Amino acid sequence: MIRNYIKTAFRSLRKNKGFTAINVLGLALGLATCLLIVFYVADELSYDRYNENAGRIYRVNEQLKLGDNKVEYAVCMPPLAKTLKNDFPDVENTVRLKNLGGMHVKKGNENILEYNTLFADPSIFDVFTLPILYGNKATALTEPNTVVITESTAKKYFNKVDVVGENLITDGNKAFKITAVIKDIPQQSHFHADFLVSMSSFPDSRSNEWLRSDYNTYVLMRKGADYKKLEAQFPQFLRKYSGGQMQDELKMSYDAFEKNGSYFRMNMIPLIDIHLHSNQTGELGINGTEQYVYIFSAIAIFILLIACVNFMNLSTARSANRAREVGVRKVLGSARKYLIAQFLSESMIVTLIAVIISIVLVVLFLPAFNQFADKNIIITAHTLVWLIPVSLLAVLVIGFLAGLYPAFFLSAFQPIDVLKGKISSGFKGGRLRSFLVVFQFSISIFLIIGTLVIYNQLHYIQSRDLGYNRNQVLVIHNAFELGNHSQAFKQEIRQLPGVQNATLTGFLPTSLNRSTAIFYKEAVADPKKSIFPQTWNVDEDYVKTLGMKIAAGRNFSNQILSDSSSVVINETAAKFLGFTDPVNKIIYKSSGGPNPTFKAYTIIGVVKDFNFSSLRQNIDPVIMQLNEDTGNLSIRVNTANISGLLTQVEDKWKGMSQAHFEYSFMDQDFDKLYRSEQRTGTIFMVFTVLAIAIACLGLFGLAAYAAEQRTKEIGIRKVLGASIPNIAGMLSKDFIKLVFIAIVISSPIAWYLMQKWLQDFAYRVNFHWWIIALAGVAAILIALITISFQSIKAAIANPVESLRSE
């Protein structure tokens, strides 16, 4: 019986090759897209789950409000980890990580700057799952000047893996002994490290300070312990340990501090939530966004629904062609259940073929998907373990659901009605098909609107006046490698043809180098009269080189000695300080400690606000001081021969340093800040095109069938004098009417959801009416183009061919 079902199904599918091809292609595209998104979402949700104790590990975060300033940190105080372990029985272990920022390692005659370098407590191996290939985890990071490296790093520097006991030579010819080699940390980790340096290699003279935050602190809870109960004890815990230092430094009690409206808090975030739910100051890497996981998951479901809708639409549209077959089968004694089984078999076969093709498409397009999604997803044996069962389940579920209605619809025909020709045919009267077409195009129009909004926002980000000019700025990284020659290097670069100016500092709007300090309006530690700004060390050429604008006062000058005790602030800092005319006003910076002293700084200028973080955030206050910082050298260039200038700059560098020459352009660094949004825009556009293509496949099939069913009507109309445009319009208007309905349904939904997305940006475009109008026009044009081929083909057909049998 089953063999007969399959044979008959193949015969029917072969007989209707066009409809079969459209069904298979539509389902295959839908399934392939859905599978790619499943890979993406699974990858995003898998971060840090490689840790055996992932469900018991938490990171401690910190929130600080001082006056009107609010800051959220992913880092905490130096003594926190040890104190938590000692004071709370529910805490099994703790570990601290500290971002080193980079470490130079010698390989032959070359100094290589390794960015993935972290200081770590010895307990890191008891908290995180970092399999050791060689060495002893109990002693690996207990001694100063010891380091644990990854397997790939060992191969990179020694061409072998067992390198325990070898030395790595770093800055200043300092030797670090390799005590262990671990497996490479998985890509799905919120932190990455090729070098784990013992924390004891970093003597911290301020290790007992409770008002300083610079360690990423992780807690391993005991089995069964509730981290929320621990979190609830943090307020009293902080009061106990930081209250004394707060009294010494701010000259006020903890109660008085909170009474002023300020606060000092801690909370805990599960390790597995960090990647998608945390973007705070002091993160160890660039995290993702939960919002995009939801968006792409919804798109996957929508596209799969569109593909299934196509199947149902085309299957029911062919009902008239199958009606006589059903009638004859019933007259010959075929039971309804066998007819249902027959039609479901056809649905299963189509789905099976589509699933196989979709897997092939995924394999072919996965490298391209990885490239624009910035992923490294690969299909492994582990992937096949779940992919094959899921694919078979998809065949059963999708095949059954997509073929369920057509099967019951077709098998319900009464033989007498069929054989008398009473079964209606054609596009008209197909309410379900009309509903499904509206559903498909509602999703497609929503995706078109979403794509337009995202690209409009990205264009705004790229073209907005940021308060500085990022174009034609060459950034030479790690200028501190030049040592005492950094200033000489800057002056020599300024003399090169094509160089307009240069500034020596690591504090750039497009870098992640940040620093904060507390300033007061008076020489008293009063939180109400305080400001907690970004505090950047710059030189006298900073403002000019970056094309910033002075709103009031003047810039720094190396000819005025008093400028060493002066500051230039941004407009936001002036507002926070409450100064209407801040120039020549005095602000104070505390030295900290039990008996703080206050150094006075004169505000000599106000620079117009400039964006130095994501446009999702408001501009924070910035205070710039005239101090030496040799992080980077930024060069304003004005030449068409960039490659020639780069060669000259590199030659100058090599004449003063043996370190590796690294550079970038500021506009490229700026683009990296919005790489997530750019990837989202690209993925959104690709999936939108696929959704529209799948919907158009179904519309094309329906238009072909509608034209086929109305062949005799068209012939009669032509005989009676109807023109080709009249007939084409007649065939098209029913579909266009449905597209208009789809526009009306999808537009308000798209408007609401995209407004919610835009609200994540502090600086954003307005949602203009023309976006909906453009999406609607695009949908109508797409539908017209899809339908027009079949409409014109039917309209120009010779009526003799369709009427000869009458």
PyMOL commands that set and color helices and strands:
alter all, ss='L'
color gray80, all
select helices_A, chain A and resi 2-15+17-45+54-56+80-87+124-127+151-158+171-173+199-201+227-232+234-250+254-259+271-277+290-317+319-331+336-373+381-411+415-419+431-463+479-494+527-529+542-545+561-565+571-577+642-656+666-673+675-709+711-719+724-758+769-795+799-803
alter helices_A, ss='H'
color red, helices_A
select strands_A, chain A and resi 57-66+69-73+91-99+103-107+110-114+117-120+132-135+146-150+167-170+174-182+195-198+216-221+263-270+473-476+499-504+519-520+530-531+534-538+550-553+566-570+586-590+598-607+622-626+633-637+663-665
alter strands_A, ss='S'
color yellow, strands_A
deselect
rebuild
show_as cartoon
